[in-house]
Every structure is written in structure tokens, then in C-alpha cells.
Amino acid sequence: MANNSNPTQIQHSARALRILFAASEVYPLIKTGGLADVACYLPIALQELGHDVRIVLPAYRSVVSKVNGLRPGKSYRLEHLGITFRLLRGLLPGNGVPVYLVDIPELFDRRGDPYRDPAGQDWQDNARRFAAFSSVIRLLGQGLAGLRWRPEIVHCNDWHTGLAPALLALDRERPVTVFSIHNLAYQGDFSYDIFKSLRLPQQLWSPEALEFYGRCAFIKGGLVYADSIVAVSPTYAAEIMTAEFGYGLEGLLRHRRQVLRGILNGVDYRFWDPRNDPLITQHYWIHSLDDKRINKRHLQQELGLAENEHAVLLAHISRLTWQKGIDLILASIHELMQNSAIQMIVLGSGEAPYEKGLHIAAQSFPGRLSVNLTYDETLSHRIQAGADILLMPSRYEPCGLTQMYSLRYGTIPVVRRTGGLADTISDSTPVSLQAGTATGFCFNDATSTDFLQASRAAIASYQAGSHWQQIMQTAMLRDFTWKTSAEKYVSVYLDLLQKQPHPELARISQRLP
């Protein structure tokens, strides 16, 4: 089984650990998914525990203007790629976490998101872009990028940084490496010709290294070479060792199960709490739940829904993909909307067929179905505050943050029992209702039949009212603070440093130019 940290056995560091946190996106600088939230809030929580944590990400065009106090550094050369880079140094907005931007204009100074062009197509040179990023991470790990600082831990995230643990493993003196899996389905898969064009060490081309069925998978760099692998929930850590969720990598993960564990992501309640959220109309809490209706009314007005406090307002906030189960919602939407008391809001963008299906459905239910094909952080807060029920029928969900946000806002989730959804939502059953532990409604199979049954159970519970307030209050009191998660990561770091000590690191750090 995966090794899941026991919160009663967390180790506390007697000194500040030096941690480099590498990610391809970081909120509020740039965001396409939950990785950006983790790459913001986990470093903040680590810093608040007293550790010296610094973030590195590419200097995308839209990011450079958002970093506070940005200062350019010297230029350095990645000879194997024929690329020159420099580090831009600043601070994450709203706090004092240092940020390093890897400035390579020909690779990152572009319109579009971190991975796709404005037309929604993957950049053709993504392998080169993120190989360069990983190469810079390696230099930072070695203390060779012009900083008078060298990390003890390099914490990489998803395939975009997967080459860094592999490259660092080639170095005699190196920091320990941690690799977090946020979504195993995205693997950074490229041809052998591209592998050769990157001039990576030939020893990395083998089934025991980066080769994956005749192609190169960047994610294998992290899975094979990192000193510790962390999945973003305990259940997901177990799931990815199975054929259903392993995407062909389950054998490798079972082989490395002794260094694989699951640590649930957290929530920063300074930003996600109805008691003080500046983005919502009316603050409320467990003893003033009637005030939630004010947010509901304003949300209905804002999105053109019929103003009706007795309507059951359903919400779906997500990327519109097969993984997230949007097809289950589309297959069920007409049956759900047969109940004239139902209203629904969808917020998110994604695959064209799903966007088209939602657009057509919205035309069938004017004043009852609001479809917003974009991502709007402010609107997502207002939906959490105003909706009654969150629909989250994911086929798989490594962790999920949206359902944890919804719990704090008393917006009760309907979820498939998988990954982080299974770890965070307690199903409403006669036993859990009697015990006062119910926080949502769960179903097992990714079918429209199971999804409809769970959704109708939630709607019926809301309309009956007998247990609904209890479920809301129990949900709102669940605590998934980032501090708890950060302490578990510190335990991982300390375990690695004890097992693989690097006594030279402190002395080398002091000698850096």
C-alpha cells in the first residue's frame, strides 16, 4: 500500500529547511487548474511554518507584470539546448514568498496559456520548453544559477518538471527530490526523435528510465528518479497502482510503493471562507445560514436566472472534460430539469462538444440554466456562496479543491466516490445522519443512472429540509487547512534528509558566489 503520513506522528524541524518548489503554474500569477492553487498555498504554508521556500516557474508573458519587485539576474547558457536564460527575482503577490521566473523569451514570451496556443492547440515545442525549464531547476538545485542559495529539497510537480529529478540523479552532490502527482493522465509524451533533439543523456533512454512504449514520457523522470513520490490524496495514491487509474504506469508505481504516499491538498481559508470572503455579497456562518439566501438571490439576478429563493440551485464549476464527468451531467440534464424547482449554473470551459451541448441545453431552459463558458475566479466564489448543491461527478479526481471549497460555504456536494472526493466527503446515509457526520452525497459508478440517483437524493433532502441544515453545518466545520498538509510534507522532507543526508550542502551553500 501507499505510505500515508499519520498526522499524530508529524516530525517538526528544529531549523528552517531550504526548499525549491517548481511548478508550471502558480496562482495568482497564472492558473489553468488545481496545480496553480497548490503551488501558491503550499509554499505559503511552508513559509509560515518557518521554512525557506522559494518558487520557480517559467516567465510567461502574462506573468512577468504580476510579480512584485521583479529584478533581473545574469544570463546563463544551457549549452545542450543552445538556449540562454536569466532568472527574474521577485515576490509572490500578497505575501513574502520569493519567486524565480525562468526568462527564455523564445519559449515562454507568448500569447496563450502555459501549454496551448490561443487556438487551444498544444505548443509544438512543449518538449523543448519544459526540458529547458527542468534544466534550469537542475542548476538551481546545484546552486549554479547565480544565487547565493542552494536548496536541500527540490519539490517538483507533474510532467512539466519531471526531467528535473532525472537530471539531478546524475549529479554526485544533489538535493533530495520530491515529485508530486496532480494528474497521472498527463504524462508529457513525446517521440524518440524529440528525445534525441533535446540531447538528453542516452542513459535516460530505457524502459527503466524515460522510455515508455517506444516514446519518451517526461513524467517518468519524476516517478523513477525522485526520492519520494506524493499523490495529492491518500485514495488517489492507492488508485494509481491499479490498471483503471495507472495509465500504464501502475507497475512502476507498485514497484516504488515504498516511497509513494498520499497527502491531501488543503484550503487557505483566508481566501475561501464565507465569514470574510470579499468577493461575495453577504457574509454568513453556521449560525446565520439564512444570509446565504442573499447570495443566492444576487447570483440569480447576476446570471439571469428567475429570482426564486425556493428554487434548488445546482452548480458545476470545472473544466469541461470527460474526466470531470460533464458528459454525465449533459446526459442527465433534461431529466433533472423536469423538476420545475431546479435551476443550474455551469462555470468552466473545455472540449468543444461539451460546450456546444451546454449551449443547446441553455436554450431549452431560459431563466433556469446559466452556462458560462469561461473561468472566472470571482464568479466561482459567488457561485459557492449562492448555490445549494455542487455537482462533481468526476470519473477520477486526484484530490479536488472545489468540493472542499463548497463544504466551507455550505454548498453540499454530489460526488463520485473516487480519489480526493472519497477522502473528503462523507455520504449522507441513515447512519451518518444519525451520527452527525454526513457532508454530501456519493455514488460509485460513473454512469448517468448512479449520478441521477445521488443528485435526486440531494435535491429531495434539500426540499424535505429535515436534515439539510445539519448537513450544511457539519460540512462548514470540516477543516482542511494547508497547515496540516504542509506539516506532512515537512515530515516527508525530514525523512528523506535523514535517509539520504548531504553533509556538503550546508558548506557548499556558504561558498556560493
C-alpha positions as CSV (number, residue, x, y, z in Angstrom):
1,M,0.0,0.0,0.0
2,A,1.0,3.6,-0.4
3,N,2.7,5.1,2.7
4,N,0.3,7.7,4.1
5,S,1.6,10.0,6.8
6,N,0.0,9.7,10.2
7,P,-0.9,13.2,11.4
8,T,-0.1,12.1,15.0
9,Q,3.4,11.3,14.0
10,I,4.4,14.5,12.2
11,Q,8.0,15.5,12.7
12,H,8.8,19.1,13.4
13,S,12.0,20.6,12.0
14,A,14.3,22.4,14.5
15,R,15.6,24.6,11.7
16,A,14.4,26.2,8.5
17,L,14.6,23.8,5.6
18,R,15.7,25.2,2.2
19,I,13.0,24.2,-0.3
20,L,12.8,24.9,-4.0
21,F,9.2,24.5,-5.3
22,A,9.0,24.0,-9.0
23,A,5.7,24.2,-10.9
24,S,4.5,25.2,-14.4
25,E,1.7,27.4,-13.0
26,V,1.2,29.3,-9.7
27,Y,-1.9,31.3,-8.6
28,P,-2.5,34.2,-8.7
29,L,0.2,34.6,-11.5
30,I,-1.3,32.1,-13.9
31,K,-3.8,29.3,-13.5
32,T,-5.4,26.5,-15.6
33,G,-6.2,24.1,-12.8
34,G,-5.7,23.0,-9.2
35,L,-1.9,22.7,-9.6
36,A,-1.7,26.5,-9.5
37,D,-3.6,26.7,-6.2
38,V,-1.3,24.1,-4.6
39,A,1.8,25.9,-6.0
40,C,0.6,29.0,-4.2
41,Y,-0.8,27.9,-0.9
42,L,1.5,25.1,0.0
43,P,4.7,27.3,-0.2
44,I,2.9,29.9,1.8
45,A,2.0,27.4,4.5
46,L,5.6,26.0,4.5
47,Q,6.9,29.6,4.9
48,E,4.5,30.1,7.8
49,L,6.0,27.0,9.4
50,G,9.3,28.8,9.3
51,H,10.9,27.3,6.2
52,D,12.9,29.0,3.5
53,V,10.8,28.1,0.4
54,R,11.2,29.6,-3.0
55,I,9.0,29.1,-6.1
56,V,10.3,28.7,-9.7
57,L,8.2,28.8,-12.8
58,P,8.5,30.0,-16.4
59,A,8.4,33.7,-17.2
60,Y,5.2,33.5,-19.3
61,R,4.2,36.8,-20.9
62,S,1.2,37.3,-18.7
63,V,3.1,36.5,-15.5
64,V,6.0,39.0,-15.6
65,S,3.9,42.1,-14.8
66,K,2.2,40.4,-11.8
67,V,5.3,39.6,-9.7
68,N,6.2,42.2,-7.1
69,G,9.6,43.8,-7.1
70,L,11.0,41.9,-10.1
71,R,14.7,42.2,-10.6
72,P,16.7,40.6,-13.5
73,G,19.7,38.4,-12.9
74,K,22.7,37.4,-15.1
75,S,22.3,35.4,-18.3
76,Y,23.4,31.8,-18.3
77,R,23.7,29.3,-21.1
78,L,22.1,25.8,-21.5
79,E,24.6,24.5,-24.0
80,H,22.9,21.2,-24.7
81,L,19.8,23.1,-25.8
82,G,21.5,26.1,-27.3
83,I,19.4,28.3,-25.1
84,T,20.3,31.4,-23.0
85,F,18.2,32.1,-19.9
86,R,18.2,34.5,-16.9
87,L,16.4,34.5,-13.7
88,L,13.9,37.2,-12.8
89,R,13.6,37.5,-9.0
90,G,10.6,38.9,-7.1
91,L,7.9,38.1,-4.5
92,L,4.5,36.3,-4.9
93,P,1.8,39.0,-4.7
94,G,0.2,39.3,-1.2
95,N,3.0,37.5,0.7
96,G,6.7,37.3,1.0
97,V,7.4,34.0,-0.8
98,P,10.3,34.5,-3.2
99,V,9.6,33.7,-6.9
100,Y,12.1,33.0,-9.6
101,L,10.9,33.4,-13.2
102,V,12.9,31.4,-15.8
103,D,13.2,34.0,-18.6
104,I,13.6,32.5,-22.0
105,P,11.6,34.8,-24.3
106,E,11.6,32.5,-27.4
107,L,10.0,29.7,-25.3
108,F,7.7,31.5,-22.8
109,D,7.0,35.1,-24.0
110,R,3.9,34.1,-26.0
111,R,0.1,34.6,-26.1
112,G,-1.9,31.7,-24.9
113,D,-1.8,29.6,-21.7
114,P,1.2,27.7,-20.3
115,Y,0.6,24.7,-22.6
116,R,-1.5,25.7,-25.5
117,D,-1.6,28.4,-28.2
118,P,-4.6,30.9,-28.5
119,A,-6.4,28.4,-30.7
120,G,-6.2,25.8,-28.0
121,Q,-3.6,23.5,-29.6
122,D,-0.6,22.2,-27.7
123,W,2.6,24.2,-28.4
124,Q,4.6,22.2,-30.9
125,D,7.8,22.8,-28.9
126,N,6.4,21.9,-25.4
127,A,9.1,19.2,-25.0
128,R,11.8,21.8,-25.6
129,R,10.1,24.4,-23.4
130,F,9.8,22.1,-20.3
131,A,13.1,20.4,-20.9
132,A,14.7,23.9,-20.6
133,F,12.6,24.6,-17.5
134,S,13.8,21.3,-15.9
135,S,17.4,22.0,-16.8
136,V,17.2,25.4,-15.0
137,I,15.6,23.6,-12.0
138,R,18.6,21.3,-12.0
139,L,21.0,24.2,-12.0
140,L,19.1,25.9,-9.1
141,G,19.4,22.6,-7.3
142,Q,23.1,22.6,-7.8
143,G,23.4,26.2,-6.7
144,L,24.8,27.2,-10.2
145,A,22.3,29.8,-11.4
146,G,23.8,32.9,-9.8
147,L,22.1,32.7,-6.4
148,R,23.8,32.7,-3.0
149,W,21.4,29.9,-2.0
150,R,21.1,26.2,-2.6
151,P,18.1,24.1,-1.7
152,E,18.2,21.0,0.4
153,I,14.9,19.8,-1.2
154,V,13.7,20.2,-4.8
155,H,9.9,19.7,-4.9
156,C,8.7,19.1,-8.5
157,N,5.1,18.9,-9.7
158,D,3.7,17.0,-12.7
159,W,5.3,16.2,-16.0
160,H,6.4,19.7,-16.8
161,T,9.1,19.3,-14.2
162,G,9.6,15.6,-14.5
163,L,13.0,15.8,-16.1
164,A,14.5,17.7,-13.2
165,P,14.7,14.7,-10.7
166,A,16.2,12.5,-13.5
167,L,18.8,15.1,-14.3
168,L,19.6,15.7,-10.7
169,A,20.0,12.0,-10.1
170,L,23.0,12.2,-12.4
171,D,24.8,14.6,-10.1
172,R,27.2,13.3,-7.4
173,E,26.1,16.0,-4.9
174,R,22.5,16.9,-5.1
175,P,19.5,17.9,-3.0
176,V,16.8,15.3,-2.2
177,T,13.9,15.4,-4.7
178,V,10.1,15.1,-4.2
179,F,7.7,14.6,-7.1
180,S,4.0,15.3,-6.7
181,I,1.4,13.7,-9.0
182,H,-1.5,16.0,-9.5
183,N,-2.9,14.1,-12.5
184,L,-1.2,11.0,-13.8
185,A,-3.2,11.1,-17.1
186,Y,-1.0,14.0,-18.3
187,Q,2.5,12.4,-18.9
188,G,4.5,14.7,-21.3
189,D,4.6,12.1,-24.0
190,F,7.0,12.7,-26.9
191,S,8.7,10.8,-29.7
192,Y,12.2,9.3,-29.6
193,D,13.2,11.8,-32.3
194,I,12.2,14.6,-29.9
195,F,14.1,12.9,-27.1
196,K,17.3,12.9,-29.3
197,S,16.7,16.5,-30.3
198,L,16.9,17.5,-26.6
199,R,20.3,16.0,-26.3
200,L,19.4,14.3,-23.0
201,P,21.9,11.7,-21.7
202,Q,21.4,8.5,-23.6
203,Q,21.3,6.5,-20.4
204,L,17.9,8.1,-19.8
205,W,16.5,6.2,-22.8
206,S,15.5,2.8,-21.5
207,P,12.3,1.3,-20.1
208,E,13.8,1.7,-16.6
209,A,14.2,5.4,-17.3
210,L,12.2,7.7,-19.6
211,E,11.3,5.3,-22.4
212,F,7.6,4.4,-22.4
213,Y,6.4,2.0,-25.1
214,G,8.9,3.5,-27.6
215,R,8.2,7.1,-26.7
216,C,9.6,9.5,-24.1
217,A,7.4,10.2,-21.0
218,F,8.7,13.2,-19.0
219,I,6.6,12.2,-16.0
220,K,8.7,9.0,-15.7
221,G,11.7,11.2,-14.7
222,G,9.8,12.0,-11.5
223,L,8.3,8.6,-11.0
224,V,11.6,6.7,-11.5
225,Y,14.2,9.1,-10.0
226,A,12.6,11.2,-7.3
227,D,13.5,10.2,-3.7
228,S,9.8,10.5,-2.7
229,I,6.6,10.4,-4.8
230,V,3.5,12.1,-3.4
231,A,0.0,11.8,-4.8
232,V,-2.4,14.5,-3.8
233,S,-4.8,12.4,-1.8
234,P,-4.4,9.0,0.0
235,T,-7.1,7.3,-2.1
236,Y,-5.5,8.5,-5.3
237,A,-2.1,7.1,-4.1
238,A,-3.8,3.7,-3.9
239,E,-5.8,4.1,-7.1
240,I,-2.8,4.9,-9.4
241,M,-1.3,1.5,-8.6
242,T,-4.2,-0.1,-10.4
243,A,-4.9,-0.6,-14.1
244,E,-8.0,1.6,-14.0
245,F,-6.2,4.7,-12.8
246,G,-2.5,4.0,-13.6
247,Y,-2.4,4.9,-17.3
248,G,0.2,2.2,-18.0
249,L,2.4,3.3,-15.1
250,E,0.8,1.2,-12.4
251,G,3.5,-1.4,-12.5
252,L,6.2,1.2,-11.9
253,L,4.3,2.8,-9.1
254,R,3.7,-0.6,-7.4
255,H,7.5,-1.1,-7.8
256,R,8.1,2.2,-6.0
257,R,5.3,1.9,-3.5
258,Q,7.7,2.2,-0.5
259,V,8.3,5.8,-1.4
260,L,4.8,6.6,-2.6
261,R,2.3,8.2,-0.2
262,G,-0.8,10.3,-0.4
263,I,-1.1,13.8,1.2
264,L,-4.4,15.6,0.8
265,N,-4.3,19.1,-0.6
266,G,-5.5,21.8,1.7
267,V,-7.6,25.0,1.6
268,D,-6.4,28.5,2.5
269,Y,-9.4,29.8,4.5
270,R,-8.1,33.3,4.4
271,F,-9.4,33.3,0.8
272,W,-12.2,30.7,0.9
273,D,-14.5,31.4,3.9
274,P,-18.0,32.9,3.8
275,R,-17.3,34.8,7.0
276,N,-14.8,37.1,5.4
277,D,-14.8,36.5,1.6
278,P,-14.6,39.9,0.0
279,L,-15.9,38.6,-3.3
280,I,-19.4,37.6,-2.1
281,T,-22.4,39.8,-1.4
282,Q,-23.2,38.7,2.1
283,H,-21.0,37.1,4.7
284,Y,-22.6,34.2,6.8
285,W,-21.7,31.3,9.0
286,I,-23.3,28.3,10.7
287,H,-25.5,30.4,13.0
288,S,-26.6,32.8,10.2
289,L,-27.4,30.4,7.3
290,D,-30.4,32.4,6.2
291,D,-27.9,35.0,5.0
292,K,-26.7,32.5,2.3
293,R,-30.1,33.1,0.6
294,I,-29.0,36.7,0.0
295,N,-26.0,35.5,-2.0
296,K,-28.4,33.1,-3.9
297,R,-30.7,35.9,-4.8
298,H,-27.9,38.2,-6.1
299,L,-26.4,35.3,-8.0
300,Q,-29.8,34.6,-9.7
301,Q,-30.0,38.3,-10.6
302,E,-26.4,38.4,-11.9
303,L,-26.8,35.4,-14.2
304,G,-30.3,36.0,-15.5
305,L,-32.0,33.2,-13.5
306,A,-35.5,33.6,-12.2
307,E,-35.4,35.1,-8.8
308,N,-36.8,32.4,-6.6
309,E,-35.4,31.6,-3.1
310,H,-37.3,28.2,-3.1
311,A,-35.5,27.0,-6.3
312,V,-32.9,24.3,-5.8
313,L,-29.8,25.9,-7.3
314,L,-27.3,23.3,-8.6
315,A,-23.8,24.3,-9.7
316,H,-20.9,22.7,-11.7
317,I,-17.5,24.5,-11.6
318,S,-14.9,22.7,-13.6
319,R,-13.0,22.1,-16.8
320,L,-15.5,20.6,-19.3
321,T,-13.8,17.3,-19.9
322,W,-14.6,13.6,-19.8
323,Q,-12.5,13.2,-16.6
324,K,-14.8,15.7,-14.8
325,G,-17.9,13.8,-15.8
326,I,-19.5,16.7,-17.7
327,D,-21.0,14.1,-20.1
328,L,-22.9,12.6,-17.2
329,I,-24.4,16.0,-16.4
330,L,-25.3,16.5,-20.1
331,A,-26.9,13.1,-20.2
332,S,-28.9,13.8,-17.1
333,I,-29.7,17.5,-17.5
334,H,-33.2,17.1,-19.2
335,E,-34.3,14.7,-16.5
336,L,-33.0,16.9,-13.7
337,M,-34.7,20.0,-15.2
338,Q,-38.1,18.2,-15.5
339,N,-38.3,19.3,-11.8
340,S,-39.5,22.9,-12.3
341,A,-37.9,23.8,-8.9
342,I,-34.4,23.1,-10.3
343,Q,-32.0,25.8,-11.5
344,M,-28.4,25.2,-12.6
345,I,-25.2,27.1,-13.2
346,V,-22.2,25.8,-15.1
347,L,-18.9,27.7,-15.0
348,G,-15.9,26.4,-17.0
349,S,-14.5,25.9,-20.4
350,G,-13.2,22.8,-22.2
351,E,-13.8,20.5,-25.0
352,A,-15.9,21.9,-27.9
353,P,-18.6,19.1,-28.0
354,Y,-19.4,19.6,-24.3
355,E,-19.5,23.4,-24.7
356,K,-21.9,23.0,-27.6
357,G,-24.1,20.6,-25.7
358,L,-24.4,23.0,-22.8
359,H,-25.2,25.9,-25.1
360,I,-28.0,23.9,-26.7
361,A,-29.3,22.9,-23.3
362,A,-29.3,26.5,-22.1
363,Q,-31.6,27.5,-24.9
364,S,-34.1,24.8,-23.8
365,F,-34.2,26.2,-20.2
366,P,-34.1,30.0,-20.3
367,G,-34.2,31.6,-16.8
368,R,-33.2,28.2,-15.3
369,L,-29.9,27.2,-16.8
370,S,-26.9,29.6,-16.9
371,V,-23.9,28.4,-18.9
372,N,-20.7,30.5,-18.5
373,L,-18.0,29.1,-20.8
374,T,-15.0,30.7,-19.2
375,Y,-13.1,30.5,-15.9
376,D,-13.8,33.4,-13.5
377,E,-12.3,33.3,-10.1
378,T,-14.6,35.9,-8.7
379,L,-17.7,34.3,-10.1
380,S,-16.6,30.9,-8.7
381,H,-16.6,32.4,-5.2
382,R,-20.1,33.9,-5.7
383,I,-21.4,30.6,-7.0
384,Q,-20.0,28.7,-4.0
385,A,-21.7,31.2,-1.7
386,G,-25.1,31.3,-3.6
387,A,-25.6,27.7,-4.8
388,D,-27.3,25.0,-2.8
389,I,-25.7,21.8,-4.3
390,L,-22.4,21.3,-6.1
391,L,-22.3,18.6,-8.8
392,M,-18.9,17.0,-9.1
393,P,-19.3,13.6,-10.9
394,S,-15.6,13.1,-11.8
395,R,-14.5,9.8,-13.2
396,Y,-11.3,10.3,-11.3
397,E,-10.2,13.1,-9.1
398,P,-6.7,13.1,-7.7
399,C,-7.7,15.5,-5.0
400,G,-10.1,18.2,-6.0
401,L,-10.3,21.5,-4.3
402,T,-13.8,22.7,-5.5
403,Q,-15.6,20.2,-3.2
404,M,-13.5,21.4,-0.2
405,Y,-14.4,25.0,-1.0
406,S,-18.0,24.0,-1.3
407,L,-18.1,22.4,2.1
408,R,-16.9,25.6,3.8
409,Y,-19.7,27.6,2.0
410,G,-22.4,25.0,3.0
411,T,-22.9,24.2,-0.7
412,I,-23.4,20.4,-0.4
413,P,-21.5,18.3,-3.0
414,V,-22.7,15.3,-5.0
415,V,-19.6,13.4,-5.9
416,R,-18.3,10.1,-7.3
417,R,-16.5,8.1,-4.6
418,T,-13.0,8.3,-6.0
419,G,-9.7,9.9,-5.2
420,G,-9.8,13.0,-3.0
421,L,-13.6,13.1,-3.3
422,A,-13.7,9.8,-1.3
423,D,-11.3,11.3,1.2
424,T,-13.2,14.5,1.8
425,I,-16.9,13.8,1.5
426,S,-18.9,11.7,4.0
427,D,-22.0,10.2,2.3
428,S,-25.5,11.0,3.7
429,T,-26.8,7.7,4.9
430,P,-29.1,6.9,7.8
431,V,-26.0,6.0,9.9
432,S,-24.0,9.2,9.1
433,L,-27.1,11.4,9.5
434,Q,-27.7,9.9,12.9
435,A,-24.1,10.4,13.9
436,G,-24.0,13.9,12.5
437,T,-21.1,13.2,10.1
438,A,-22.8,13.5,6.7
439,T,-21.4,16.2,4.4
440,G,-22.6,15.2,0.9
441,F,-24.0,12.6,-1.4
442,C,-21.8,10.0,-3.0
443,F,-22.2,7.4,-5.8
444,N,-19.9,4.6,-7.0
445,D,-20.2,4.1,-10.8
446,A,-19.6,6.7,-13.4
447,T,-23.0,6.3,-15.1
448,S,-25.8,8.8,-15.6
449,T,-28.1,6.4,-13.6
450,D,-25.9,6.5,-10.5
451,F,-25.3,10.2,-10.9
452,L,-29.0,10.9,-11.2
453,Q,-29.9,8.8,-8.2
454,A,-27.4,10.7,-6.0
455,S,-28.4,14.1,-7.4
456,R,-32.1,13.3,-6.7
457,A,-31.3,12.2,-3.2
458,A,-29.6,15.5,-2.5
459,I,-32.5,17.5,-4.1
460,A,-35.0,15.6,-2.0
461,S,-33.0,16.1,1.2
462,Y,-32.8,19.9,0.4
463,Q,-36.6,20.1,-0.2
464,A,-37.5,18.0,2.8
465,G,-35.3,20.2,5.0
466,S,-35.2,17.9,8.0
467,H,-31.5,17.2,7.9
468,W,-30.3,19.8,5.4
469,Q,-29.2,22.4,8.0
470,Q,-27.3,19.7,9.9
471,I,-25.5,18.6,6.8
472,M,-24.6,22.2,6.0
473,Q,-23.2,22.9,9.5
474,T,-21.2,19.7,9.6
475,A,-19.8,20.5,6.1
476,M,-18.8,24.0,7.0
477,L,-17.0,22.9,10.1
478,R,-14.7,20.4,8.2
479,D,-11.2,21.7,8.4
480,F,-8.8,21.1,5.5
481,T,-6.3,23.8,6.4
482,W,-3.0,23.9,4.4
483,K,-1.0,23.9,7.7
484,T,-1.9,20.2,8.3
485,S,-0.8,19.3,4.8
486,A,2.4,21.3,5.0
487,E,3.3,19.6,8.2
488,K,3.0,16.3,6.5
489,Y,5.2,17.5,3.6
490,V,7.8,18.6,6.1
491,S,7.7,15.1,7.6
492,V,8.5,13.7,4.1
493,Y,11.4,16.2,3.6
494,L,12.9,15.3,7.0
495,D,12.6,11.6,6.4
496,L,14.5,12.0,3.1
497,L,17.2,14.1,4.6
498,Q,17.7,11.6,7.4
499,K,17.8,8.7,5.0
500,Q,19.9,10.4,2.4
501,P,22.0,13.0,4.2
502,H,24.0,15.5,2.2
503,P,26.5,17.0,4.7
504,E,28.2,19.0,2.0
505,L,25.1,21.0,1.1
506,A,25.4,23.5,4.0
507,R,29.1,24.1,3.4
508,I,28.6,24.4,-0.4
509,S,25.8,26.9,0.2
510,Q,28.1,29.1,2.2
511,R,30.7,29.1,-0.6
512,L,28.4,30.0,-3.4
513,P,29.5,33.2,-5.4
